[in-house]
Amino acid sequence: MRKQVDKVNQNSSGVSELADEVFESIHTIMHLYRSRQYRTLRDGAHDLTHMETKTLGYFARHPGATQSDLVAHTGRDKAQLARLIKGLRDKGLLEAGTGAADRRSVRLQVTAEGQEMFRQLRQQGRQLSKLAVNGLSEDECGALLSMLQRVRLNLESETE
């Protein structure tokens, strides 16, 4: 009888250790992926930071959005985002215009140069993603995606 009890305790401990290993692996993979992204950004013509890239992407997907829209979308500090936007405008990647209904409202859009930069960043991201799943079949990619979605749902459904 003692062996069964020990085996149960070992099994739950083993699952816990595996869960830790799963998340350590996810963390390592994301670190490697982000590291490759940042290297490309640093070596680029504009030396963009991660947050500048995310901000540029937001306005590329939401032309005419305002700084307030970005604040609401990200939940980030208004002053931090104002600095990011100013930096992107100074680099010639974002431009401002006034709203038709409210001339005090500053609407932002990506410049032609910014659009090209964003296109290159998306292309580089697709190449990096393709490299990351090299050797996996379509079914394996689908299974991995399904499992990761279940993990995400588990975390989202957990009340704190």
C-alpha positions as MATLAB code, in Angstrom:
seq = 'MRKQVDKVNQNSSGVSELADEVFESIHTIMHLYRSRQYRTLRDGAHDLTHMETKTLGYFARHPGATQSDLVAHTGRDKAQLARLIKGLRDKGLLEAGTGAADRRSVRLQVTAEGQEMFRQLRQQGRQLSKLAVNGLSEDECGALLSMLQRVRLNLESETE';
ca = [
       0.000    0.000    0.000;
       2.844    2.389    0.756;
       4.169    2.175   -2.828;
       0.882    3.472   -4.263;
       0.909    6.494   -1.961;
       4.549    7.241   -2.830;
       3.806    6.876   -6.533;
       0.889    9.344   -6.300;
       3.084   11.881   -4.522;
       5.850   11.442   -7.077;
       3.416   11.767   -9.961;
       1.986   15.093   -8.787;
       5.496   16.329   -8.069;
       6.573   15.184  -11.535;
       3.694   17.072  -13.162;
       4.647   20.180  -11.205;
       8.258   19.855  -12.333;
       7.128   19.320  -15.932;
       4.906   22.396  -15.722;
       7.921   24.400  -14.553;
       9.996   23.008  -17.427;
       7.248   23.842  -19.948;
       7.175   27.471  -18.866;
      10.938   27.721  -18.668;
      11.046   26.427  -22.242;
       8.391   28.923  -23.391;
      10.349   31.710  -21.688;
      13.609   30.637  -23.348;
      11.984   30.423  -26.784;
      10.446   33.901  -26.433;
      13.787   35.270  -25.227;
      15.542   33.840  -28.284;
      12.816   35.121  -30.615;
      12.840   38.640  -29.099;
      16.634   38.702  -29.075;
      16.695   38.023  -32.820;
      14.022   40.696  -33.377;
      15.905   43.300  -31.338;
      19.153   42.548  -33.136;
      17.418   43.272  -36.451;
      15.885   46.465  -35.046;
      19.201   47.707  -33.643;
      20.998   47.001  -36.906;
      18.323   48.746  -38.977;
      18.410   52.247  -40.405;
      16.267   53.729  -37.613;
      17.518   51.857  -34.537;
      13.975   51.210  -33.252;
      13.218   49.921  -29.781;
      10.676   47.202  -29.105;
       8.079   49.711  -27.870;
       8.655   51.994  -30.863;
       8.016   49.021  -33.127;
       4.809   48.147  -31.276;
       3.670   51.787  -31.446;
       4.435   52.019  -35.159;
       2.521   48.767  -35.695;
      -0.507   50.094  -33.830;
      -0.748   53.179  -36.037;
      -0.083   51.112  -39.169;
      -3.094   48.952  -38.260;
      -5.193   51.913  -37.004;
      -4.495   54.894  -39.286;
      -5.890   58.122  -37.894;
      -5.929   56.871  -34.307;
      -4.992   59.258  -31.503;
      -2.541   59.023  -28.636;
      -5.553   58.514  -26.342;
      -6.603   55.525  -28.465;
      -3.140   54.036  -28.005;
      -3.253   54.664  -24.239;
      -6.617   52.889  -24.034;
      -5.325   49.986  -26.165;
      -2.073   49.421  -24.281;
      -2.821   50.657  -20.781;
       0.620   52.292  -20.787;
       1.489   55.631  -19.248;
       0.381   58.613  -21.355;
       3.717   60.434  -20.912;
       5.724   57.359  -21.976;
       3.614   56.989  -25.108;
       3.908   60.705  -25.869;
       7.725   60.324  -25.834;
       7.514   57.258  -28.103;
       5.243   59.068  -30.558;
       7.496   62.140  -30.574;
      10.510   59.922  -31.290;
       8.721   58.225  -34.191;
       7.654   61.610  -35.571;
      11.237   62.899  -35.258;
      12.447   59.863  -37.206;
       9.927   60.595  -39.948;
       7.939   57.398  -39.378;
       4.735   58.986  -38.026;
       2.940   62.159  -39.028;
       0.123   64.055  -37.394;
      -3.009   65.629  -38.751;
      -6.071   67.186  -37.175;
      -9.441   65.511  -36.912;
     -12.242   66.750  -39.148;
     -14.754   67.068  -36.297;
     -12.359   68.300  -33.611;
      -9.316   70.270  -34.729;
      -7.746   69.836  -31.274;
      -7.641   66.070  -31.807;
      -4.302   64.981  -33.265;
      -4.708   62.009  -35.573;
      -1.578   59.997  -36.284;
      -0.689   57.960  -39.311;
       2.357   56.150  -40.568;
       4.403   57.921  -43.246;
       5.425   56.159  -46.467;
       8.826   55.533  -44.888;
       7.110   54.170  -41.775;
       4.910   51.888  -43.891;
       8.004   50.481  -45.594;
       9.717   49.995  -42.220;
       6.642   48.215  -40.840;
       6.436   46.006  -43.944;
      10.091   45.001  -43.489;
       9.548   44.281  -39.802;
       6.545   42.053  -40.555;
       8.492   40.225  -43.259;
      11.413   39.687  -40.878;
       8.978   38.417  -38.227;
       7.469   35.914  -40.679;
      10.946   34.669  -41.630;
      11.896   34.252  -37.975;
       8.640   32.412  -37.207;
       9.229   30.121  -40.183;
      12.751   29.393  -38.939;
      11.402   28.650  -35.458;
       9.029   25.911  -36.684;
      11.410   24.506  -39.303;
      11.100   20.719  -39.381;
       7.618   20.635  -37.855;
       4.790   19.358  -40.003;
       1.583   21.339  -40.480;
      -0.169   18.886  -38.140;
       2.542   19.340  -35.489;
       2.261   23.137  -35.755;
      -1.514   22.851  -35.406;
      -1.188   20.575  -32.366;
       1.347   22.914  -30.744;
      -0.892   25.914  -31.385;
      -3.879   24.077  -29.938;
      -1.979   23.143  -26.778;
      -0.673   26.683  -26.300;
      -4.193   28.058  -26.723;
      -5.398   25.679  -23.996;
      -2.606   26.872  -21.696;
      -3.559   30.498  -22.397;
      -7.229   29.761  -21.710;
      -6.289   28.077  -18.423;
      -4.427   31.206  -17.354;
      -7.139   33.576  -18.559;
      -9.911   31.649  -16.813;
      -8.093   31.486  -13.479;
      -9.437   34.111  -11.099;
      -6.926   35.803   -8.855;
];
